[in-house]
Amino acid sequence: MTTPRRYQFDNHLPAQRQDPPLPLYQPQPIPGPAAYDDGRPIVVQHIHQAPPDRTVQRVALGAGVGGGAVAAGVYFGPLLVAAVSSMAISLGVLALAVTVLVWGTVTVVRSVGGPDGKAAAQTLAKARRRH
């Protein structure tokens, strides 16, 4: 005697496998070249512009320069840009620091100097005007 099924999908037998049908190759006709009404063919022309970072490399290759020059341009180009940018940033920070120090020094000397400091500043200002 078999045990009654507890659920509708209780089936101890494996499901039968159904293979999907294989796709059939059906060749389609290839359209011919397009033409205007008067029979002239339509010319499709693709114009590509080289990216600006490759221009130097292509000029070097076209001029007969070896691969070493191209490799040097590829390697040292970004390296040079990074070095110059780093120097510019460093000089900018240095100029800002010098400006702040000079401003601070002048402010302290004017406030602490009293009448002698103010007289010395006026004397320097007069000396500058004369020259």
C-alpha atoms as a printed R data frame, in Angstrom:
    type eleno elety resid chain resno      x       y       z
1   ATOM     1    CA   MET     A     1  0.000   0.000   0.000
2   ATOM     2    CA   THR     A     2  1.365   3.435  -0.916
3   ATOM     3    CA   THR     A     3  1.307   6.330   1.428
4   ATOM     4    CA   PRO     A     4 -1.144   9.044   0.559
5   ATOM     5    CA   ARG     A     5  0.278  12.286  -0.892
6   ATOM     6    CA   ARG     A     6  0.476  15.088   1.619
7   ATOM     7    CA   TYR     A     7  0.719  17.871  -0.967
8   ATOM     8    CA   GLN     A     8 -0.391  18.268  -4.527
9   ATOM     9    CA   PHE     A     9  3.213  18.366  -5.801
10  ATOM    10    CA   ASP     A    10  4.488  15.384  -3.827
11  ATOM    11    CA   ASN     A    11  5.804  13.163  -6.591
12  ATOM    12    CA   HIS     A    12  8.631  10.786  -5.915
13  ATOM    13    CA   LEU     A    13  9.261  10.320  -9.633
14  ATOM    14    CA   PRO     A    14 11.664  12.696 -11.415
15  ATOM    15    CA   ALA     A    15 10.164  15.104 -13.917
16  ATOM    16    CA   GLN     A    16 10.675  14.321 -17.554
17  ATOM    17    CA   ARG     A    17 13.241  16.508 -19.250
18  ATOM    18    CA   GLN     A    18 12.150  18.367 -22.332
19  ATOM    19    CA   ASP     A    19 14.914  19.646 -24.573
20  ATOM    20    CA   PRO     A    20 14.157  22.956 -26.293
21  ATOM    21    CA   PRO     A    21 14.011  22.719 -30.054
22  ATOM    22    CA   LEU     A    22 17.243  23.631 -31.850
23  ATOM    23    CA   PRO     A    23 17.210  26.965 -33.676
24  ATOM    24    CA   LEU     A    24 17.097  26.715 -37.422
25  ATOM    25    CA   TYR     A    25 19.433  28.781 -39.559
26  ATOM    26    CA   GLN     A    26 17.432  30.667 -42.102
27  ATOM    27    CA   PRO     A    27 19.639  32.744 -44.392
28  ATOM    28    CA   GLN     A    28 18.332  36.184 -45.244
29  ATOM    29    CA   PRO     A    29 19.175  37.995 -48.459
30  ATOM    30    CA   ILE     A    30 21.826  40.692 -48.053
31  ATOM    31    CA   PRO     A    31 20.662  44.074 -49.290
32  ATOM    32    CA   GLY     A    32 22.713  45.567 -52.111
33  ATOM    33    CA   PRO     A    33 24.463  48.939 -51.928
34  ATOM    34    CA   ALA     A    34 22.148  51.908 -51.552
35  ATOM    35    CA   ALA     A    35 21.880  54.325 -54.440
36  ATOM    36    CA   TYR     A    36 20.156  57.555 -55.310
37  ATOM    37    CA   ASP     A    37 17.309  57.606 -57.797
38  ATOM    38    CA   ASP     A    38 19.711  58.445 -60.642
39  ATOM    39    CA   GLY     A    39 21.867  55.376 -59.924
40  ATOM    40    CA   ARG     A    40 24.784  57.069 -58.184
41  ATOM    41    CA   PRO     A    41 25.925  55.078 -55.113
42  ATOM    42    CA   ILE     A    42 25.663  56.652 -51.660
43  ATOM    43    CA   VAL     A    43 29.107  57.054 -50.118
44  ATOM    44    CA   VAL     A    44 29.207  56.785 -46.328
45  ATOM    45    CA   GLN     A    45 32.378  58.397 -45.043
46  ATOM    46    CA   HIS     A    46 33.424  58.296 -41.400
47  ATOM    47    CA   ILE     A    47 35.758  61.064 -40.261
48  ATOM    48    CA   HIS     A    48 37.545  60.473 -36.972
49  ATOM    49    CA   GLN     A    49 39.623  62.990 -35.090
50  ATOM    50    CA   ALA     A    50 42.629  61.850 -33.121
51  ATOM    51    CA   PRO     A    51 42.511  62.614 -29.419
52  ATOM    52    CA   PRO     A    52 44.899  65.455 -28.541
53  ATOM    53    CA   ASP     A    53 47.113  63.325 -26.307
54  ATOM    54    CA   ARG     A    54 48.052  61.061 -29.241
55  ATOM    55    CA   THR     A    55 48.978  63.821 -31.671
56  ATOM    56    CA   VAL     A    56 52.629  64.036 -30.596
57  ATOM    57    CA   GLN     A    57 52.987  60.278 -30.792
58  ATOM    58    CA   ARG     A    58 51.561  60.133 -34.310
59  ATOM    59    CA   VAL     A    59 53.734  63.017 -35.466
60  ATOM    60    CA   ALA     A    60 56.779  61.266 -34.033
61  ATOM    61    CA   LEU     A    61 55.900  58.011 -35.749
62  ATOM    62    CA   GLY     A    62 55.175  59.760 -39.038
63  ATOM    63    CA   ALA     A    63 58.512  61.581 -38.949
64  ATOM    64    CA   GLY     A    64 60.395  58.311 -38.702
65  ATOM    65    CA   VAL     A    65 61.333  58.719 -35.066
66  ATOM    66    CA   GLY     A    66 61.703  55.420 -33.255
67  ATOM    67    CA   GLY     A    67 59.510  53.905 -30.619
68  ATOM    68    CA   GLY     A    68 61.762  55.260 -27.877
69  ATOM    69    CA   ALA     A    69 60.680  58.819 -28.599
70  ATOM    70    CA   VAL     A    70 57.037  57.778 -28.559
71  ATOM    71    CA   ALA     A    71 57.505  55.934 -25.278
72  ATOM    72    CA   ALA     A    72 59.319  58.950 -23.821
73  ATOM    73    CA   GLY     A    73 56.463  61.228 -24.881
74  ATOM    74    CA   VAL     A    74 53.907  58.909 -23.361
75  ATOM    75    CA   TYR     A    75 55.833  58.539 -20.097
76  ATOM    76    CA   PHE     A    76 57.395  61.953 -19.560
77  ATOM    77    CA   GLY     A    77 54.473  64.068 -20.808
78  ATOM    78    CA   PRO     A    78 52.166  63.460 -17.832
79  ATOM    79    CA   LEU     A    79 55.190  63.345 -15.516
80  ATOM    80    CA   LEU     A    80 56.240  66.827 -16.635
81  ATOM    81    CA   VAL     A    81 52.723  68.197 -16.181
82  ATOM    82    CA   ALA     A    82 52.555  66.730 -12.662
83  ATOM    83    CA   ALA     A    83 55.973  68.155 -11.716
84  ATOM    84    CA   VAL     A    84 55.186  71.651 -12.990
85  ATOM    85    CA   SER     A    85 51.800  71.629 -11.260
86  ATOM    86    CA   SER     A    86 53.401  70.518  -8.009
87  ATOM    87    CA   MET     A    87 55.992  73.296  -8.202
88  ATOM    88    CA   ALA     A    88 53.321  75.909  -8.938
89  ATOM    89    CA   ILE     A    89 51.251  74.805  -5.956
90  ATOM    90    CA   SER     A    90 54.304  74.834  -3.685
91  ATOM    91    CA   LEU     A    91 55.299  78.330  -4.824
92  ATOM    92    CA   GLY     A    92 51.740  79.567  -4.319
93  ATOM    93    CA   VAL     A    93 51.631  78.266  -0.761
94  ATOM    94    CA   LEU     A    94 55.063  79.777  -0.075
95  ATOM    95    CA   ALA     A    95 53.961  83.177  -1.426
96  ATOM    96    CA   LEU     A    96 50.835  83.073   0.738
97  ATOM    97    CA   ALA     A    97 52.899  82.217   3.833
98  ATOM    98    CA   VAL     A    98 55.380  85.067   3.149
99  ATOM    99    CA   THR     A    99 52.509  87.515   2.648
100 ATOM   100    CA   VAL     A   100 50.871  86.511   5.934
101 ATOM   101    CA   LEU     A   101 54.192  86.728   7.828
102 ATOM   102    CA   VAL     A   102 55.026  90.181   6.429
103 ATOM   103    CA   TRP     A   103 51.518  91.470   7.173
104 ATOM   104    CA   GLY     A   104 51.695  90.099  10.712
105 ATOM   105    CA   THR     A   105 55.150  91.575  11.313
106 ATOM   106    CA   VAL     A   106 54.121  95.017  10.048
107 ATOM   107    CA   THR     A   107 50.974  94.957  12.174
108 ATOM   108    CA   VAL     A   108 52.907  93.984  15.318
109 ATOM   109    CA   VAL     A   109 55.633  96.590  14.728
110 ATOM   110    CA   ARG     A   110 53.055  99.337  14.213
111 ATOM   111    CA   SER     A   111 51.095  98.431  17.314
112 ATOM   112    CA   VAL     A   112 54.075  97.842  19.606
113 ATOM   113    CA   GLY     A   113 56.399 100.531  18.235
114 ATOM   114    CA   GLY     A   114 54.496 103.458  19.693
115 ATOM   115    CA   PRO     A   115 55.407 106.989  18.603
116 ATOM   116    CA   ASP     A   116 58.981 106.030  17.662
117 ATOM   117    CA   GLY     A   117 57.734 103.330  15.273
118 ATOM   118    CA   LYS     A   118 55.249 105.718  13.680
119 ATOM   119    CA   ALA     A   119 57.935 108.393  13.284
120 ATOM   120    CA   ALA     A   120 60.292 105.864  11.677
121 ATOM   121    CA   ALA     A   121 57.537 104.803   9.280
122 ATOM   122    CA   GLN     A   122 56.866 108.444   8.326
123 ATOM   123    CA   THR     A   123 60.572 109.066   7.788
124 ATOM   124    CA   LEU     A   124 60.769 106.049   5.462
125 ATOM   125    CA   ALA     A   125 57.684 107.196   3.591
126 ATOM   126    CA   LYS     A   126 59.186 110.676   3.074
127 ATOM   127    CA   ALA     A   127 62.471 109.155   1.908
128 ATOM   128    CA   ARG     A   128 60.624 107.059  -0.655
129 ATOM   129    CA   ARG     A   129 58.706 110.058  -2.001
130 ATOM   130    CA   ARG     A   130 61.894 112.044  -2.587
131 ATOM   131    CA   HIS     A   131 63.443 109.413  -4.860
